[in-house]
Amino acid sequence: MKNKGFTLAELLGVIIILGVIASIATISITNSMKTSKEELYDLQVENIINGAKTWASGNVFELPENDGEAIYLTLAELKQAGFVEKDITNPLTNQLFSDQLQVKITKVDNNYNYEIVE
């Protein structure tokens, strides 16, 4: 009579192979999620800067006049004026961006540079 079934060595081999596949999948998924959060963070920052640019187009006389000069806008000011959403979540920390977050607007060669200052 022949025994039908798998040997212990065969079962352990399958379990090890499945473990390796699971490890590779976990690493790939983790890296993909991290990349997605970083891209979403960049998009959120871009939205805040676009809100500052929109504010600047309506407040031209408040912008710096000389090269190297800068003004600062807080996120709270942009929210209050309606240029950005009220609740902007930082995807890296899963918390709201601070209302004290600032956008620095600097005049350089007849152009304006916008950057986030945390």
HELIX and SHEET records of a PDB file:
HELIX    1   1 LEU A    8  GLY A   58  1                                  51    
HELIX    2   2 VAL A   60  GLU A   62  5                                   3    
HELIX    3   3 LEU A   75  ALA A   81  1                                   7    
SHEET    1   A 3 ALA A  70  THR A  74  0                                        
SHEET    2   A 3 GLN A 102  VAL A 108 -1                                        
SHEET    3   A 3 ASN A 111  VAL A 117 -1                                        
SHEET    1   B 2 THR A  89  ASN A  90  0                                        
SHEET    2   B 2 GLN A  95  LEU A  96 -1                                        
END                                                                             
